[in-house]
Amino acid sequence: MFNIIVLILGILFFIISISLIILYIDRNRLSRMTEKFTDYVSVLEYHLVKAYDIIYKDRILIYSLEATKVDDKEFNIISKDFVYLVLKFIGPNLKDQFVELYGNEETFIFNIVEYFNTRIEKDEIRERAKENLFTEDEKKLF
């Protein structure tokens, strides 16, 4: 009977020890990720720029050259394609790490879309094309 109690206590001690070690490793990993945040962001930015260049050339450049705005429905489709392409570039392992770094997948995807929207708003080709095509009064309409 004493051996069974010692065995049960030993197993319980082992399970608690393993749980504490795993908890420590998880907390330590997240703190290392936040310490290396700039490294993670530079990796993400590389893939964001690469995906933006592809999407821009394939789907947006024509609108920029014509100095027109992408309609909302098409813009939503292009945004989703951009997110899909970024996730394809970074792969499942990096995606999981970025999701962990940002807290959840929704926040991570929000940041990807926000990057895309910011880059679209600063479309220099479209702005230059508008300057060449329109008068001052016509520019106010856009």
HUTA-V145661 format. One record per backbone hydrogen bond with DSSP energy under -1.0 kcal/mol. CO is the residue of the C=O (numbers start at 1). NH is the residue of the N-H. Records with the same first field share a line. If there is no record, write none. Layout:
# HUTA-V145661
CO: NH, NH
This chain:
# HUTA-V145661
1: 5
2: 6
3: 7
4: 8
5: 9
6: 10
7: 11
8: 12
9: 13
10: 14
11: 15
12: 16
13: 17
14: 18
15: 19
16: 20
17: 21
18: 22
19: 23
20: 24
21: 25
22: 26
23: 27
24: 28
25: 29
26: 30
27: 31
28: 32
29: 33
30: 34
31: 35
32: 36
34: 37
36: 40
37: 41
38: 42
39: 43
40: 44
41: 45
42: 46
43: 47
44: 48
45: 49
46: 50
47: 51
48: 52
49: 53
50: 54
51: 55
52: 56
53: 57
54: 58
55: 59
56: 60, 61
60: 64
61: 65
62: 66
63: 68
71: 75
72: 76
73: 77
74: 78
75: 79
76: 80
77: 81
78: 82
79: 83
80: 84
81: 85
82: 86
83: 87
84: 88
85: 89
86: 90
87: 91
91: 95
92: 96
93: 97
94: 98
95: 99
96: 100
97: 101
98: 102
99: 103
104: 108
105: 109
106: 110
107: 111
108: 112
109: 113
110: 114
111: 115
112: 116
113: 117
114: 118
115: 119
116: 120
117: 121
118: 122
120: 123
123: 127
124: 128
125: 129
126: 130
127: 131
128: 132
129: 133
130: 134
135: 139
136: 140
138: 141
139: 142
